[in-house]
């Protein structure tokens, strides 16, 4: 594998630069509990704003991804396949070999200032989580958010990370001058399932606390209820418990998404399933016999159930993290106008 000779001393070779489209590669490890067993490959990327392929199902055209690989270690993550493009393993390698684009904030600021850039919406967290544990050390997102704010460029973030609250002030500042959308991913609230399926993530309860806190500060936050795992988190009682918890967090919307198993993720998830739920392997093989996506009838059933529950619990239309702007604070109301509601922004 091309990584075997990659060390701090050998970093920056032409082969490594070609592999990443980067000028330099530096490999680091940190002997701290939260990063033990994880290797970071620091690169200086040549470009940071990526165009989404035209055939993609994504509802956006441009993305920014400061990291590749993800220590959340979600066994179903569809982005696992992208690690194979770097000659890296899509299983444990995806969880523990993290590529860090250390120049992402400066590069983004430069690209946003280019006359060729037309200020289109930029989505983040769409491949791997920009608020995974590595962000606590590298702190790339404050610079990225600052650049987007300064250029009044609309953006959205999808995350499972509670670290986003560190940048709350930047989000509020940006939302006053441009459209900002935030969605938090919470597919289920079962604590036993969470510990085995998403071992590197904050608990669902902590993620819903993020939704609540963002809402209290004027950042309306949707929940991507993803993935719904067939035969593991799709029982009506489980769906009800999850939607009820999402509603209690003050989420502006809930958008269900059934598990899809693309190459790379499919093999890793199937291995996990065989270890933890071997009786379900054949059922999954039948359900996903036609490809990466569950049958339409199954997807429609889950969507209908979740939407009905959302209506019952008073959650708005399932639009998920719709970008919005926070108006600038107006003048204070005179004392004679009645009770004054305090603004938290």
N, C-alpha and C positions, 0 to 999 in steps of 0.2 A: 504494500500500500504506500502511496506517495507521502504519507505522513510519518513513516518510520524514522526518517532522518531529520525531521523538522525539530530543531532546538533553537534556543535563543542565539547560540553561536552561528548556526547555519541559516538563520532566518534571512529572508530577503533575497534568496536565490532567484534567478530568472524563472525556474520551473514553478516556484511558489507564486511568484507574481502573476504568471500566466494562469495558474489555477484559480486565483481569486480576482484577477483583473485589478491588482493592487500593486503599490510600489514597495511595500515592505510587510513582512509577517514576523511577529514576535510571539513566542509561546510562553505562557506563564501558568504556574499553579500557585495556589494559596493554601497554606496549612491552617485553615480555620474551619470550624465545624460546618458552617453553611456552604463552604466551597470544597470540602474534602472530596477527592475523587473526580473533580471537574478540572478540565484543561481549557484554558482560554487562549485563543489564537487571535492576537490583535493585528488588524490590518488597516491600511490606509486606502480606503476605497476610492475609485475614480469617479463614481456616480452614486447618488443616493436616492434620487427620485426615479422610481421604476414604473414603466407602463404595464398595465395588466393585459395579458394576451386577449385578443378580441374574442376568442372562443370561450373565455371564462364566464362562469355564472355570476361573478361578483358584480354588485351594483355600483361600482366605482372604477375609474380608469387609471388612477395614479396611487402609488403606495410608497411609504418610507419604512424600511426595516433595518434598524441599527444592529440587529443580532441575527445570527443563523444558528440553529440548534436551540434547545430550550430545556432548562433544568426543571421545568414543571413535570417533565417525564410522563405526560398523559399517554396512556398506552394506545389511544385511538388517534393521535394527532396526524392529520392529513399531510402536514408539512414534512414528515419523516423522509419522504422520497427525495426532497431537495438536497438532503445530505449526501445522497449517492452521487450527485453532480460534482462533489468535492472529493470523491473517492473515500468518503467516510461511511461508517456503518449507520444504517437507519434505525437500529435498535438502541443498544446502550450508547453507541457513539453519538446519536442524536441528543441523548439526555446529558452527556458528559463532555462532549467536544463542542465548545461554544465559540463561534466566530464573532468577534467584536469589531465593528467599524468605528474605530476610535476617533476618526475625523468627521463623523457624521454631522455634528452641529455646524461646524464651519463650512463643510461642503454644502449642506442644505442652504445655509444663508447665502452662499455664493450663487447657487442655482436658482433660488427664489428671486435674486436680484438680476438675473439674466433677462435681456429684452425678449428672448424667445419664450420665457415662461409667462403663461397667460392667467395665472392665479387660480387654476383649477383645484377642486377639492382633493385633499390628500388623506388617504386612510392609513392608519397605523394599527399594528397588532393583528394584521390579517393573515400573516404567515406564521410567525412565532411571537410570543408575548414581549412587547417592548418594556414591560414592567416585571420581567422575571427577576430572579435573585441577583443576576449579574449587574442589573441596573443600580442596585444599592452600592456597588463599588465603583462602577464606571461613570455613573451620573451623566448619561448622554441626553436624557429626555429634557432636563431643564433648558439646555442649549437649543434643542430642537423646537420645543414649545416657544421659547423666546424668539427664535427666528420666524416662526409662523405668526406669532403675535405682531412682531414688528412690521411684517409685510401684509398684515391683515388677510392672511391666506386661510380659507376655510379648511377645516380638518375634522377627523373623527378618530376615536380610539376604541379598540376592543381589548379588554384585558381580564385576566383572572387575578391580577396582582393588587394587593392593598397598597403597594408603594406609590400608586398614583396619587394618594392623598398628600404625599410630600410636596407635590407640585400643584396643590389646590389653588394657591394664589395666582400662579401663571395661567391656569385654566380659566379662572374668573376674569383675569385681565383680558385674555384673548376673546372670551365670550362677549365682552363689551364692544368689540370692534369687528368681529367676524362671526361666522357660523361655526359652532363647536358642537360635536356630537360625541357622547360617551355611552358605551354599552359595556356591561359586565357579564361575563359568561358564567351561568349557573345552570347546569343541566339537571341536577337532582340535589336533594338535601340529605340523602341517606349517608350517615357518617362512615359506616363500614364500607360501603361501595366507594365512597370518596377516597379513603385511605389506600385502597388497592388500585384504583383506576387513575387517580390524579395525585400520586404520592408527593409531588414537589410543590403543590399549590397550597395557598391559604384555604382554610375550611370554607364551605359554602356560607356558613353564618358570617364569617368575617368579610366575605365578598359582598354579602347583602348589607353589611354595615357600611361598606363603601358607597353603595347605592344610596343609602339613607343620608350619609354625610354630604355627598355631592348635592343631593336634592335640597338639603337644608341651606346650602350655600348658593342656590340658584342655578345649579347645573343639573337640568333634568336628565335622568339616566335611565336608559332602557336595559332590559335583561334579555340576552340571547340564551334561551333555554336549550342549551346544546352541550353535548349531544344527548338526545333521548336514546337510551340503550335498550334495544329490543330484549324482552324477557328478563331484564335486570332493573330497569327504572320506568317501565311503561305501564305498570298496573294502575288502574284508575285511582286507587288510594294513594299511590306514590305521586302521580301527576297532581292530584289535589293538594297534597302536602307541599309540593314544590311551588305551585302557583300561589297557594295561600301565603307562604313565606315571602315570595316575591312581592305580592301585594302589600304585605305588612311593611316591607322596606321602603315603600313609596315609589316604586319603579313607575316610570311613565308608560311603559309598554312591555310586553313579553312576546318574544318571537321564538316559537319552537323549531328545532332542527333535528331531524332524525340522524343517527349515526350514519356516516358514509365511510366506506373502507377502500381507499385508493391503494394501488401498489405501494409497498413500503410500509404503510400503516396496516394494511390487511394482514400481512405475515406476522407482524409484531403483536397485533391484537389477537389473532388466532392462537398464537403461542400462549399468550396470557390467559385466554379463555380456556384452553386445554388444561392449564395448570390449576385455575381457580374454579372453573365451572365446566368440567369436561362433558357433562350431560347436555350442554347447550351447543356443542360444536356442530353437530349435524343439523340442528335447527337453524343456526346461522348460515351454514353452507347452503341450505335450501332457500333461506330468505334472500341471500345475496348471490344466488346462482347466476343472475343475469348481469352482474357487474358491481360497480362500486356503491350503487344506491339501492336502498330498500324499495320494494315495489310501490308504485304510486298509491295503490289502495291503502297500504299501511301508512304511508306519509300523510295522506289525507285524513285518515282516522285520528292520528295523533294531533294533527293541526286542529281538527274540529274540536276534539276534547279539550285541548289547551285553550282555545279561543272561547269556548263555552265557560270554562272555569274562570278565565280572565274577566269575562263580562259579569259573572256572578260575584267576583271579588272586587269589581269596580276598577279594573285596570283599563286604560285607554286602548285605542286601536294599536294593533301589533305592528308598529313601524320600526321599533328598535333604535334607540339612540339617534333620533332625527336631529340633524344640526339645528341649532338655534342661537340667537344672540341675546345677551343680557343687556337691557337698556341701562344707560348711564343713570346713576342715582339722581333723582330730581330734587328740587328744593323741599325742605322740611315743611310739613303741614302746620298751620298755626294751631295753638293750643285749643282754640274754640271749635275746631273742626271735628272733635270727637276722638275716640281712641286711635292711637297711632300704632301701626304694626311696624316693629323694628325689622330692618333689613339686615341680613347676615352677610351681605356682599359689599 
